[in-house]
């Protein structure tokens, strides 16, 4: 396992449950702080049959950066550095930030197989259906509906906040300009 993935080896809180449609163990939380326990991103990506390289690269980026699907789909070739770091553009009132993919760095450096920006090929609804199929969704807090395309964003926010108990750090990682937006994620862990 890559050293950089040691912090991802067990996200704090999510139970892994079998998902027959994915033929692998996938996270499917009910929104508790235990939701990330045991989820291994690298193992999931290696074992998820039927996912394309592009889909795996998107999932990795969303998981390690807590990104919105719109942020990933709008990555342009000019956002990828020579070393593979990716500048995430400020959308929806968020701040610019940088994410470093590990498993799929070459994919992004190669311009996503010539597909960047991915929004020209994929939609948010495509990934919504894909995440549902592979069990990548959870109900957080008092929500009536599951978080699907925000699944990894919730997990990242909860992980950072529970690990460091620092709203400013959590806000910075998620790219929020307003701390109230970040504290919304803290309220979601109560289920």
C-alpha positions, 0 to 999 in steps of 0.5 A, a space after each residue: 500500500 502506498 504510504 500516502 494512503 495510510 491516512 485513507 486506509 481506514 476513514 474514521 467512521 464508515 462501515 463497509 457492507 457487501 454490495 452484490 451489484 459491485 461484487 466487492 465490499 463497498 461503504 454504505 453508511 447510515 450517517 453515523 460517525 462510524 461510517 468510514 471505518 474500514 473503507 479502503 479507497 485503494 482496495 475499493 478502486 482495485 476491486 470495483 469491477 466494471 469501473 473505467 479508468 476515468 470513473 476510478 480517477 474521478 472517485 479517487 479525486 473526490 475521496 481524497 479532496 472532498 470535492 463536489 462532482 462539479 469541481 472534478 468535472 470542470 478540471 481543465 488541462 491548464 489546472 494540472 501541474 507538471 507534477 500532477 497536482 490539480 488546482 480545483 477552481 472555486 465554484 459555488 462560493 468556495 475557495 481555490 485549492 490544490 489536490 494531489 491524486 496518487 493512483 491516477 496522477 498520470 491520467 490527469 497529467 495526460 489530460 484525462 485521456 484527452 477528455 478534459 474537461 470531463 463535463 463535455 462527456 460526463 454529467 453529475 447524473 451519470 456519477 449519481 447513478 454510478 455511485 448508487 450502483 456501487 453503494 457510495 451513498 449515505 444518509 447523514 444527520 436528519 436528512 430524509 435523503 441519501 447523499 450521493 454525489 456529496 458522499 465523499 465530501 461529507 466523509 472528508 468533512 467529518 474525518 477532518 473535523 473529528 480528527 483535528 476538531 478545527 473548523 477553520 482547517 475543515 473549512 479550508 480543506 472543503 474550500 468553504 469561504 464561510 465557516 457556517 457552510 462547514 459547520 453544516 457538515 458537523 451537524 450532519 454526523 448526528 444520526 
